[in-house]
Amino acid sequence: MRCLRETKDSSGNGMKLILILIVGLWSCACADDAPVVETVLAYQRTCGGWPKNYNRKRILTPSDRQQLRKQRSRMDTTIDNGATYTEIRLLAGAFETSGQSCLKIAVLKGVDYLLDGQMENGGWSQSFPEGRGYVREVTFNDNAMVGVMNLLKDIADKAPPFDFIPASKRERAESAVNRGISCVLRSQVFIDGVPTSWCAQHDRRTLAPCRGRSYELPSLSGRESVGIVRFLMRVEKPDLAVKQSIEGAVAWFKRVELTGIRVERKVEESQPGGFDTVVVRDLGAPPLWARFYDLHTNKPIFSGRDGVPRASLAEIPHERRNGYSWLGPYARVLLDEDWPRWRTRNRPEASRLVK
């Protein structure tokens, strides 16, 4: 396995990126992961984070490595699509197995990237330190911020494989988690004084629901809110504010569940790709939730790239209808399993919110 490390050359001309060959054999279990670990290390940027959507299992050629060294200063780092916090988890697991110092260095640098990237309001944007438009807003979309907070909580709790993280950094992680929880609670949308759920993106200044991509309108999210509630359920000895937040969201999920329908992908020769996604009646189907709900009516909304909200999946163009998750069993496990377990552990004072 090769590890990327930054070091000074003997002439003192500054930092150079060089490949250090780590001597020693990996165990059988670790050998299978070695190409993945090497690729992940190669993609880490100088700021400590990672870009998204590269193939972690790609075996790098010498030419690939040379090109990636040239790209180390890029500011394309993000927490979108699981980037950065997934790499940190992977490298921490590899370090626990191998003890390679370069893995520890990469993990600590990645953790610093996340800690330094937290905004004053306690949230994280999708892309930092650079980015334009909606990627600069507080981002719950695709569990971006929740993924970061779950990682930092594991670090703060000294959960394996993060027991090697220095105490000072664990303290920073704990502080970041607490600030993140505050941001989550302040971002929750209240309707008529009752807490509901969250939007996929919230304005970095006001924390109000805001637009993401053209078809991701300011709304209540039936998908992203699940991950947020699950994270809040991890809080030990939750105070009244956290309990009310969880109870309010659970009550909202119960109010907006969709019954008597299912989503089906059917063969449709006249459509692009020869198929289409449709909603059909099925009185025996388990409940579904919409990805987005109107902020005022709690009705599901769907949209094409024109950004115009529609009342049904059938009303938006084929490309978006089939290229996005609009309906799903998002909250089913949360309500059927997670919620009863949490309520057994906690006797919420706010139980009146859930009917």
C-alpha positions in Angstrom: 0.0 0.0 0.0 1.2 3.5 -0.8 0.3 6.5 1.4 0.3 10.1 0.3 2.1 12.4 2.7 3.1 16.1 2.6 6.7 16.8 3.6 9.6 19.2 3.0 12.4 18.4 0.7 16.0 18.7 1.8 16.4 22.1 0.1 13.7 23.7 2.1 11.7 24.7 -1.0 8.4 24.1 0.7 5.8 21.4 0.7 6.0 18.6 -1.9 3.6 15.7 -2.5 5.5 12.5 -2.6 4.6 8.8 -2.5 5.9 6.9 0.5 6.0 3.2 0.1 4.8 1.7 3.4 6.8 -1.4 4.1 5.1 -4.4 5.6 2.4 -6.9 4.7 -1.3 -6.4 5.3 -3.4 -9.0 7.0 -5.7 -11.0 4.7 -8.7 -8.9 5.8 -6.9 -5.6 5.2 -5.4 -6.7 1.9 -8.9 -6.7 0.2 -9.3 -3.1 1.2 -5.8 -1.9 0.3 -6.7 -0.6 -3.2 -9.7 1.3 -1.8 -7.7 2.9 1.0 -4.9 3.9 -1.5 -7.5 5.5 -3.8 -9.2 7.3 -1.0 -5.9 8.7 0.3 -5.0 9.9 -3.2 -8.2 11.8 -3.6 -7.9 13.7 -0.3 -7.4 17.4 -1.0 -4.9 19.7 0.8 -7.7 21.3 2.8 -8.5 17.9 4.3 -11.8 17.1 2.5 -12.7 15.0 -0.5 -14.6 15.5 -3.7 -17.7 13.4 -4.5 -18.7 10.7 -6.9 -15.3 9.3 -7.7 -14.9 5.5 -7.7 -13.3 4.5 -4.4 -12.7 1.0 -5.7 -10.7 2.3 -8.8 -7.2 0.9 -8.9 -4.9 3.8 -9.7 -2.2 3.7 -12.3 1.0 5.7 -11.9 -0.5 8.3 -14.3 -3.6 8.5 -12.2 -1.6 9.2 -9.1 0.5 11.8 -10.8 -2.7 13.6 -12.0 -4.3 13.4 -8.5 -1.2 15.0 -7.0 -1.7 17.9 -9.3 -5.3 18.2 -8.2 -4.6 18.2 -4.4 -5.1 22.0 -4.1 -8.5 21.9 -5.7 -11.4 23.4 -3.6 -14.0 20.8 -4.8 -14.5 19.3 -1.4 -18.0 18.5 -0.1 -20.2 16.5 2.2 -22.7 15.8 -0.6 -23.4 12.2 -1.5 -21.6 10.9 1.5 -18.3 12.5 0.6 -15.6 13.2 3.3 -17.4 11.7 6.3 -17.5 8.3 4.5 -13.8 8.5 3.7 -13.0 9.4 7.3 -14.9 6.4 8.5 -13.2 4.1 6.0 -9.7 5.3 6.8 -10.3 5.2 10.6 -11.3 1.5 10.2 -8.2 0.8 8.1 -6.0 2.5 10.7 -7.5 0.4 13.5 -6.5 -2.7 11.5 -3.1 -1.7 10.2 -1.8 1.0 12.4 -0.4 2.9 9.4 0.5 6.4 10.6 -0.5 8.0 7.2 -4.0 6.8 7.8 -4.2 8.5 11.2 -2.8 11.7 9.7 -5.4 11.7 6.9 -8.3 11.0 9.4 -7.3 13.9 11.7 -6.9 16.2 8.7 -10.4 15.2 7.5 -11.9 15.8 11.0 -10.3 19.2 11.1 -11.8 20.0 7.7 -15.3 19.2 9.1 -14.8 21.1 12.4 -13.4 24.2 10.6 -16.2 24.1 8.1 -19.0 24.4 10.7 -20.8 27.7 10.2 -21.5 30.2 13.0 -25.1 29.1 13.1 -24.0 25.5 13.9 -24.8 24.1 10.5 -22.8 22.8 7.6 -23.2 23.7 3.9 -23.0 21.1 1.2 -19.7 22.4 -0.2 -16.9 24.4 1.5 -14.7 26.3 1.7 -15.8 27.3 -1.7 -19.1 27.0 -3.6 -21.9 29.1 -5.0 -25.6 29.2 -4.8 -27.6 26.6 -2.9 -24.6 24.5 -2.0 -23.7 27.3 0.5 -26.9 26.9 2.5 -27.4 24.7 5.5 -27.8 21.3 3.9 -29.8 18.4 5.2 -30.3 17.1 1.6 -29.2 13.5 1.2 -28.3 13.4 4.9 -25.2 15.6 4.4 -25.3 17.5 7.7 -26.6 14.5 9.6 -23.8 12.3 8.2 -21.2 14.8 9.6 -23.0 15.1 13.0 -23.2 11.3 13.4 -19.5 11.0 12.7 -18.6 13.8 15.1 -20.8 12.3 17.8 -19.0 8.9 17.4 -15.7 10.8 17.8 -16.9 12.7 20.8 -18.2 9.4 22.4 -14.9 7.7 21.7 -16.7 5.0 19.8 -14.5 2.5 17.9 -12.7 2.9 15.7 -12.2 6.5 16.8 -10.6 5.9 20.2 -7.3 7.1 18.8 -8.6 10.7 18.3 -6.9 13.1 20.7 -8.9 14.3 23.6 -8.7 17.9 22.5 -10.2 17.0 19.1 -12.9 15.0 20.8 -13.8 18.0 22.9 -14.1 20.1 19.7 -16.3 17.4 18.2 -18.6 17.4 21.2 -18.9 21.2 21.0 -19.6 21.0 17.3 -22.3 18.4 17.8 -24.0 20.6 20.5 -24.0 23.6 18.2 -25.3 21.4 15.4 -28.2 20.2 17.5 -29.0 23.9 18.3 -29.1 24.6 14.6 -31.3 21.6 13.9 -33.8 22.7 16.6 -33.9 26.3 15.3 -34.4 25.1 11.7 -37.4 22.9 12.4 -40.5 24.4 10.8 -43.4 25.3 13.0 -46.9 25.6 11.7 -49.5 27.2 13.9 -47.0 26.9 16.8 -46.6 23.2 16.3 -43.2 21.7 15.3 -43.3 19.7 12.1 -40.2 18.7 10.0 -37.4 20.2 8.1 -36.6 21.4 4.6 -33.8 19.8 2.6 -31.9 23.2 2.6 -32.2 26.1 5.0 -31.0 29.6 4.5 -27.6 30.1 6.1 -28.6 33.5 7.5 -32.2 33.1 8.5 -32.5 29.3 8.7 -35.7 29.6 6.8 -36.6 26.8 4.2 -35.0 27.6 0.9 -34.6 26.2 -2.6 -32.0 23.7 -3.6 -31.9 22.6 -7.3 -34.6 24.0 -9.5 -36.9 21.1 -8.7 -36.1 21.1 -5.0 -38.5 23.8 -3.7 -38.8 25.3 -0.2 -40.9 22.6 1.4 -41.2 20.0 4.2 -39.0 17.0 3.5 -40.5 13.5 4.1 -37.1 11.9 3.5 -34.4 14.1 4.9 -36.3 14.7 8.1 -36.1 11.0 8.9 -32.3 11.1 9.3 -32.6 14.3 11.4 -35.0 12.6 13.8 -32.9 9.5 14.1 -29.9 11.7 15.0 -31.9 13.5 17.7 -32.8 10.1 19.1 -29.1 9.5 19.7 -29.0 12.4 22.2 -28.4 11.1 25.7 -30.7 12.5 28.4 -32.5 14.7 25.9 -33.9 18.0 27.3 -37.5 19.1 26.7 -36.6 21.0 23.5 -35.1 17.8 21.9 -38.1 15.7 23.1 -40.6 18.1 21.7 -38.7 18.3 18.4 -38.8 14.5 18.0 -42.4 14.2 19.1 -43.5 17.0 16.8 -41.7 15.4 13.8 -43.2 12.0 14.5 -46.7 13.4 14.8 -46.1 15.2 11.5 -45.0 11.9 9.8 -48.2 10.3 11.0 -50.3 13.1 9.6 -48.8 13.2 6.2 -48.4 9.5 5.4 -49.9 8.4 2.1 -52.0 5.2 2.1 -53.8 3.2 -0.6 -51.1 3.7 -3.2 -47.8 2.2 -4.4 -45.1 3.3 -6.9 -44.6 1.0 -9.9 -42.1 1.1 -12.7 -43.8 -0.3 -15.8 -42.8 -1.1 -19.3 -43.8 1.8 -21.6 -42.4 1.5 -25.1 -43.4 5.0 -26.0 -41.4 6.6 -23.2 -37.6 7.2 -23.2 -35.8 4.1 -22.0 -38.9 2.0 -22.5 -40.3 2.5 -19.0 -42.2 4.9 -16.8 -42.7 5.4 -13.1 -46.4 5.6 -12.1 -48.5 5.8 -9.0 -51.2 3.1 -8.8 -54.1 2.4 -6.4 -53.4 -0.4 -3.9 -55.5 -0.4 -0.8 -53.3 -3.0 0.8 -50.0 -1.2 0.2 -48.0 0.0 3.2 -47.8 3.7 3.8 -45.5 6.0 1.7 -44.2 9.5 2.2 -43.6 12.2 -0.4 -40.1 13.6 -0.7 -41.5 17.2 -0.5 -44.7 18.7 1.1 -46.1 22.1 0.7 -45.1 24.4 3.6 -48.7 25.6 4.0 -51.0 22.8 3.0 -48.9 19.7 3.9 -49.9 18.3 0.5 -47.2 16.4 -1.6 -45.6 18.5 -4.3 -43.6 17.4 -7.4 -41.7 19.5 -9.8 -39.8 19.4 -13.1 -36.7 21.4 -13.8 -39.0 24.4 -14.4 -39.5 24.7 -10.7 -43.3 24.8 -10.8 -44.9 22.7 -8.1 -47.4 20.1 -9.2 -49.9 18.0 -7.3 -49.0 14.6 -8.7 -46.1 12.6 -10.1 -47.9 12.2 -13.4 -47.8 16.0 -14.0 -44.1 16.4 -14.2 -41.9 15.6 -17.2 -40.7 12.0 -17.7 -37.0 12.9 -17.1 -37.6 14.1 -13.5 -40.4 11.7 -12.9 -38.0 8.8 -13.4 -34.7 10.4 -12.4 -35.5 11.3 -8.7 -36.9 9.7 -5.6 -40.3 11.4 -5.1 -42.2 8.8 -3.1 -40.9 6.1 -0.8 -41.3 4.3 2.5 -39.0 6.9 4.1 -40.4 7.0 7.6 -41.7 3.4 7.9 -38.9 2.0 10.0 -38.6 5.2 12.0 -42.2 5.0 13.1 -42.5 1.2 13.4 -39.1 0.5 15.2 -37.0 3.5 16.1 -39.8 5.6 17.6 -41.2 2.9 20.0 -37.7 2.1 21.2 -36.9 5.8 21.8 -40.2 6.3 23.6 -39.5 3.4 25.9 -36.1 4.9 26.9 -37.6 8.4 27.3 -40.9 9.5 28.8 -41.5 12.6 26.7 -43.3 15.5 28.4 -44.5 16.4 24.9 -46.5 13.2 24.4 -49.6 15.3 23.8 -48.2 16.2 20.4 -48.5 12.6 19.1 -52.1 11.4 18.6 
